[in-house]
């Protein structure tokens, strides 16, 4: 799992496994969450979003 640091007031890092479709998000609070059945397009939308925190909330 390769964590990619992101610029966000809410999120510290993101990882995505295209084979298992698992998105891992490490929040600035230190909590980590795994989201299952995430399509590659959704992961790309998150990474391309200007506000990753807003994208996660929606």
C-alpha positions in Angstrom: 0.0 0.0 0.0 1.6 3.3 -1.1 0.3 6.3 0.8 0.2 9.5 -1.1 0.3 12.7 1.0 -2.3 15.2 0.0 -2.8 18.9 0.7 -6.0 19.0 2.8 -7.1 20.4 6.1 -9.0 17.2 6.7 -6.9 14.4 5.0 -3.3 13.5 5.5 -2.8 10.7 2.9 -4.6 8.4 0.5 -4.0 5.0 -0.9 -5.9 3.0 -3.5 -5.6 -0.6 -4.5 -7.0 -1.0 -8.0 -7.1 -4.8 -7.8 -9.2 -4.9 -4.6 -10.9 -1.5 -5.1 -10.1 -0.5 -1.6 -9.5 3.2 -0.9 -7.7 3.9 2.4 -7.9 7.5 3.8 -5.7 8.6 6.7 -7.3 11.7 8.3 -5.3 14.4 10.0 -6.8 13.1 13.3 -4.8 10.0 12.8 -7.8 7.8 12.1 -7.7 5.5 9.1 -10.7 4.3 7.2 -11.0 1.7 4.4 -13.7 2.2 1.8 -14.5 -1.0 -0.2 -15.8 -1.3 -3.7 -14.5 2.1 -4.8 -14.2 2.4 -8.5 -11.0 3.8 -10.0 -13.0 6.8 -11.4 -14.1 7.7 -7.9 -10.5 7.5 -6.6 -9.4 9.8 -9.5 -12.1 12.3 -8.8 -11.0 12.5 -5.2 -7.4 13.0 -6.2 -8.3 15.6 -8.8 -10.7 17.6 -6.5 -9.7 21.0 -5.3 -11.1 20.2 -1.8 -10.6 16.6 -0.8 -12.4 17.1 2.5 -15.5 18.5 0.7 -15.3 15.6 -1.8 -15.2 13.1 1.1 -18.1 14.8 2.8 -20.3 14.5 -0.3 
